């Protein structure tokens, strides 16, 4: 056992990913997107933005808005294309980066696959969630 095992440098990882075969470069090859990891601290900040109050009987409880969380996670992890690029937003006449992504760039299946890839890159095990959903 060694404490040195825990002395690791921050490891921000980026990965190329083909989110859609419909989006191609000038030679007809699928355009590669770049997605990245975020830190647990950044993830906490995203989650804090996503809690909503829900009435449960006579009580009010805090509940995570999973859809909003995944949208913010996508926005934080997609490096390329730059969803905040004004030229891209103007082309689609859409100033909301998430709407550019979900309404104009990707179809529902592509978006779900991209989100699965982002979650896996950030250390979430989707296999456990799939097994839990089956039961």
Contact map, one row per residue, 1 for C-alpha under 8 A:
111000000000000000000000000000000000000000000000000000000000000000000000000000000000000000000000000000000000000000000000000000000000000
111111000000000000000000000000000000000000000000000000000000000000000000000000000000000000000000000000000000000000000000000000000000000
111111100000000000000000000000000000000000000000000000000000000000000000000000000000000000000000000000000000000000000000000000000000000
011111100000000000000000000000000000000000000000000000000000000000000000000000000000000000000000000000000000000000000000000000000000000
011111110000000000000000000000000000000000000000000000000000000000000000000000000000000000000000000000000000000000000000000000000000000
011111110000000000000000000000000000000000000000000000000000000000000000000000000000000000000000000000000000000000000000000000000000000
001111111000000000000000000000000000000000000000000000000000000000000000000000000000000000000000000000000000000000000000000000000000000
000011111100000000000000000000000000000000000000000000000000000000000000000000000000000000000000000000000000000000000000000000000000000
000000111110000000000000000000000000000000000000000000000000000000000000000000000000000000000000000000000000000000000000000000000000000
000000011111000000000000000000000000000000000000000000000000000000000000000000000000000000000000000000000000000000000000000000000000000
000000001111100000000000000000000000000000000000000000000000000000000000000000000000000000000000000000000000000000000000000000000000000
000000000111110000000000000000000001111000000000000000000000000000000000000000000000000000000000000000000000000000000000000000000000000
000000000011111000000000000000000001100000000000000000000000000000000000000000000000000000000000000000000000000000000000000000000000000
000000000001111100000000000000000111100000000000000000000000000000000000000000000000000000000000000000000000000000000000000000000000000
000000000000111110000000000000000111000000000000000000000000000000000000000000000000000000000000000000000000000000000000000000000000000
000000000000011111000000000000011110000000000000000000000000000000000000000000000000000000000000000000000000000000000000000000000000000
000000000000001111100000000000011110000000000000000000000000000000000000000000000000000000000000000000000000000000000000000000000000000
000000000000000111111000000001111000000000000000000000000000000000000000000000000000000000000000000000000000000000000000000000000000000
000000000000000011111000000000011000000000000000000000000000000000000000000000000000000000000000000000000100011011000000000000000000000
000000000000000001111110000001100000000000000000000000000000000000000000000000000000000000000000000000000100010000000000000000000000000
000000000000000001111111000001100000000000000000000000000000000000000000000000000000000000000000000000000000000000000000000000000000000
000000000000000000011111000001000000000000000000000000000000000000000000000000000000000000000000000000000000000000000000000000000000000
000000000000000000011111100001100000000000000000000000000000000000000000000000000000000000000000000000000000000000000000000000000000000
000000000000000000001111111111100000000000000000000000000000000000000000000000000000000000000000000000000000000000000000000000000000000
000000000000000000000011111111100000000000000000000000000000000000000000000000000000000000000000000000000000000000000000000000000000000
000000000000000000000001111110000000000000000000000000000000000000000000000000000000000000000000000000000000000000000000000000000000000
000000000000000000000001111110000000000000000000000000000000000000000000000000000000000000000000000000000000000000000000000000000000000
000000000000000000000001111111000000000000000000000000000000000000000000000000000000000000000000000000000000000000000000000000000000000
000000000000000000000001111111100000000000000000000000000000000000000000000000000000000000000000000000000000000000000000000000000000000
000000000000000001011111100111110000000000000000000000000000000000000000000000000000000000000000000000000000000000000000000000000000000
000000000000000001011011100011111000000000000000000000000000000000000000000000000000000000000000000000000000000000000000000000000000000
000000000000000111100000000001111100000000000000000000000000000000000000000000000000000000000000000000000000000000000000000000000000000
000000000000000111100000000000111110000000000000000000000000000000000000000001111000000000000000000000000000000000000000000000000000000
000000000000011110000000000000011111000000000000000000000000000000000000000001111000000000000000000000000000000000000000000000000000000
000000000000011110000000000000001111100000000000000000000000000000000000000011110000000000000000000000000000000000000100000000000000000
000000000001111000000000000000000111110000000000000000000000000000000000000011100000000000000000000000000000000000000100100000000000000
000000000001110000000000000000000011111000000000000000000000000000000000000010000000000000000000000000000000000000000100110000000000000
000000000001000000000000000000000001111101100000000000000000000000000000000110000000000000000000000000000000000000000000010000000000000
000000000001000000000000000000000000111111100000000000000000000000000000000000000000000000000000000000000000000000000000000000000000000
000000000000000000000000000000000000011111110000000000000000000000000000000000000000000000000000000000000000000000000000000000000000000
000000000000000000000000000000000000001111111000000000000000000000000000000000000000000000000000000000000000000000000000000000000000000
000000000000000000000000000000000000011111111100000000000000000000000000000000000000000000000000000000000000000000000000000000000000000
000000000000000000000000000000000000011111111110000000000000000000000000100000000000000000000000000000000000000000000000000000000000000
000000000000000000000000000000000000000111111111000000000000000000000000000000000000000000000000000000000000000000000000000000000000000
000000000000000000000000000000000000000011111111100000000000000000000000000000000000000000000000000000000000000000000000000000000000000
000000000000000000000000000000000000000001111111110000000000000000001001100000000000000000000000000000000000000000000000000000000000000
000000000000000000000000000000000000000000111111111000000000000100001000000000000000000000000000000000000000000000000000000000000000000
000000000000000000000000000000000000000000011111111000000000000000000000000000000000000000000000000000000000000000000000000000000000000
000000000000000000000000000000000000000000001111111000000000000000001000000000000000000000000000000000000000000000000000000000000000000
000000000000000000000000000000000000000000000111111100000000000111011000000000000000000000000000000000000000000000000000000000000000000
000000000000000000000000000000000000000000000011111110000000011110000000000000000000000000000000000000000000000000000000000000000000000
000000000000000000000000000000000000000000000000011111000000011110000000000000000000000000000000000000000000000000000000000000000000000
000000000000000000000000000000000000000000000000001111100001111000000000000000000000000000000000000000000000000000000000000000000000000
000000000000000000000000000000000000000000000000000111110001111000000000000000000000000000000000000000000000000000000000000000000000000
000000000000000000000000000000000000000000000000000011111111100000000000000000000000000000000000000000000000000000000000000000000000000
000000000000000000000000000000000000000000000000000001111111100000000000000000000000000000000000000000000000000000000000000000000000000
000000000000000000000000000000000000000000000000000000111111000000000000000000000000000000000000000000000000000000000000000000000000000
000000000000000000000000000000000000000000000000000000111111000000000000000000000000000000000000000000000000000000000000000000000000000
000000000000000000000000000000000000000000000000000000111111100000000000000000000000000000000000000000000000000000000000000000000000000
000000000000000000000000000000000000000000000000000011111111110000000000000000000000000000000000000000000000000000000000000000000000000
000000000000000000000000000000000000000000000000000011110011111000000000000000000000000000000000000000000000000000000000000000000000000
000000000000000000000000000000000000000000000000001111000001111100000000000000000000000000000000000000000000000000000000000000000000000
000000000000000000000000000000000000000000000000001111000000111110000000000000000000000000000000000000000000000000000000000000000000000
000000000000000000000000000000000000000000000010011100000000011111001000000000000000000000000000000000000000000000000000000000000000000
000000000000000000000000000000000000000000000000011100000000001111111000000000000000000000000000000000000000000000000000000000000000000
000000000000000000000000000000000000000000000000010000000000000111111100000000000000000000000000000000000000000000000000000000000000000
000000000000000000000000000000000000000000000000000000000000000011111110000000000000000000000000000000000000000000000000000000000000000
000000000000000000000000000000000000000000000000010000000000000011111111000000000000000000000000000000000000000000000000000000000000000
000000000000000000000000000000000000000000000110110000000000000111111111100000000000000000000000000000000000000000000000000000000000000
000000000000000000000000000000000000000000000000000000000000000001111111110000000000000000000000000000000000000000100000000000000000000
000000000000000000000000000000000000000000000000000000000000000000111111111000000000000000000000010000000000000000000000000000000000000
000000000000000000000000000000000000000000000100000000000000000000011111111100000000000000000000000000000000000000000000000000000000000
000000000000000000000000000000000000000000100100000000000000000000001111111110000000000000000000000000000000000000000000000000000000000
000000000000000000000000000000000000000000000000000000000000000000000111111111000000000000000000000000000000000000100100000000000000000
000000000000000000000000000000000000000000000000000000000000000000000011111111000010000000000000110000000000000000000000000000000000000
000000000000000000000000000000000000010000000000000000000000000000000001111111100000000000000000000000000000000000000000000000000000000
000000000000000000000000000000000011110000000000000000000000000000000000111111100000000000000000000000000000000000000100000000000000000
000000000000000000000000000000001111000000000000000000000000000000000000011111111110000000000000000000000000000000000000000000000000000
000000000000000000000000000000001111000000000000000000000000000000000000000111111100000000000000000000000000000000000000000000000000000
000000000000000000000000000000001110000000000000000000000000000000000000000001111110000000000000000000000000000000000000000000000000000
000000000000000000000000000000001100000000000000000000000000000000000000000001111110000000000000000000000000000000000000000000000000000
000000000000000000000000000000000000000000000000000000000000000000000000000001111111100000000000000000000000000000000000000000000000000
000000000000000000000000000000000000000000000000000000000000000000000000001001011111100110000000110110000000000000000000000000000000000
000000000000000000000000000000000000000000000000000000000000000000000000000000000111110110000010100000000000000000000000000000000000000
000000000000000000000000000000000000000000000000000000000000000000000000000000000111111110000000000000000000000000000000000000000000000
000000000000000000000000000000000000000000000000000000000000000000000000000000000001111111000010000000000000000000000000000000000000000
000000000000000000000000000000000000000000000000000000000000000000000000000000000000111111100000000000000000000000000000000000000000000
000000000000000000000000000000000000000000000000000000000000000000000000000000000011111111110000000000000000000000000000000000000000000
000000000000000000000000000000000000000000000000000000000000000000000000000000000011111111111111100100000000000000000000000000000000000
000000000000000000000000000000000000000000000000000000000000000000000000000000000000011111111110000000000000000000000000000000000000000
000000000000000000000000000000000000000000000000000000000000000000000000000000000000001111111100000000000000000000000000000000000000000
000000000000000000000000000000000000000000000000000000000000000000000000000000000000000111111100000100010000000000000000000000000000000
000000000000000000000000000000000000000000000000000000000000000000000000000000000000000011111110000000000000000000000000000000000000000
000000000000000000000000000000000000000000000000000000000000000000000000000000000000000011111111101100000000000000000000000000000000000
000000000000000000000000000000000000000000000000000000000000000000000000000000000001010011001111101100000000000000000000000000000000000
000000000000000000000000000000000000000000000000000000000000000000000000000000000000000010000111111100000000000000000000000000000000000
000000000000000000000000000000000000000000000000000000000000000000000000001000000011000010000111111110000000000000000000000000000000000
000000000000000000000000000000000000000000000000000000000000000000000010001000000010000000000001111111000000000000000000000000000000000
000000000000000000000000000000000000000000000000000000000000000000000000000000000000000000000111111111110000000000000000000000000000000
000000000000000000000000000000000000000000000000000000000000000000000000000000000010000010010111111111111000000000000000000000000000000
000000000000000000000000000000000000000000000000000000000000000000000000000000000010000000000000111111111100000000000000000000000000000
000000000000000000000000000000000000000000000000000000000000000000000000000000000000000000000000011111111111001000000000000000000000000
000000000000000000000000000000000000000000000000000000000000000000000000000000000000000000000000001111111110000000000000000000000000000
000000000000000000000000000000000000000000000000000000000000000000000000000000000000000000010000001111111110000000000000000000000000000
000000000000000000000000000000000000000000000000000000000000000000000000000000000000000000000000000111111110000000000000000000000000000
000000000000000000110000000000000000000000000000000000000000000000000000000000000000000000000000000011111111111000000000000000000000000
000000000000000000000000000000000000000000000000000000000000000000000000000000000000000000000000000001111111111000000000000000000000000
000000000000000000000000000000000000000000000000000000000000000000000000000000000000000000000000000001000111111100000000000000000000000
000000000000000000000000000000000000000000000000000000000000000000000000000000000000000000000000000000000111111110000000000000000000000
000000000000000000110000000000000000000000000000000000000000000000000000000000000000000000000000000000000111111111000000000000000000000
000000000000000000100000000000000000000000000000000000000000000000000000000000000000000000000000000001000111111111100000000000000000000
000000000000000000000000000000000000000000000000000000000000000000000000000000000000000000000000000000000001111111110000000000000000000
000000000000000000100000000000000000000000000000000000000000000000000000000000000000000000000000000000000000111111111000000000000000000
000000000000000000100000000000000000000000000000000000000000000000000000000000000000000000000000000000000000011111111100000000000000000
000000000000000000000000000000000000000000000000000000000000000000000100010000000000000000000000000000000000001111111110000000000000000
000000000000000000000000000000000000000000000000000000000000000000000000000000000000000000000000000000000000000111111111000001000000000
000000000000000000000000000000000000000000000000000000000000000000000000000000000000000000000000000000000000000011111111100000000000000
000000000000000000000000000000000011100000000000000000000000000000000000010010000000000000000000000000000000000001111111110000000000000
000000000000000000000000000000000000000000000000000000000000000000000000000000000000000000000000000000000000000000111111111111000000000
000000000000000000000000000000000000000000000000000000000000000000000000000000000000000000000000000000000000000000011111111111000000000
000000000000000000000000000000000001100000000000000000000000000000000000000000000000000000000000000000000000000000001111111100000000000
000000000000000000000000000000000000110000000000000000000000000000000000000000000000000000000000000000000000000000000111111100000000000
000000000000000000000000000000000000000000000000000000000000000000000000000000000000000000000000000000000000000000000011111110000000000
000000000000000000000000000000000000000000000000000000000000000000000000000000000000000000000000000000000000000000000011111111000000000
000000000000000000000000000000000000000000000000000000000000000000000000000000000000000000000000000000000000000000000011001111111000000
000000000000000000000000000000000000000000000000000000000000000000000000000000000000000000000000000000000000000000010011000111111100000
000000000000000000000000000000000000000000000000000000000000000000000000000000000000000000000000000000000000000000000000000011111110000
000000000000000000000000000000000000000000000000000000000000000000000000000000000000000000000000000000000000000000000000000011111111000
000000000000000000000000000000000000000000000000000000000000000000000000000000000000000000000000000000000000000000000000000011111111100
000000000000000000000000000000000000000000000000000000000000000000000000000000000000000000000000000000000000000000000000000001111111110
000000000000000000000000000000000000000000000000000000000000000000000000000000000000000000000000000000000000000000000000000000111111111
000000000000000000000000000000000000000000000000000000000000000000000000000000000000000000000000000000000000000000000000000000011111111
000000000000000000000000000000000000000000000000000000000000000000000000000000000000000000000000000000000000000000000000000000001111111
000000000000000000000000000000000000000000000000000000000000000000000000000000000000000000000000000000000000000000000000000000000111111
000000000000000000000000000000000000000000000000000000000000000000000000000000000000000000000000000000000000000000000000000000000011111
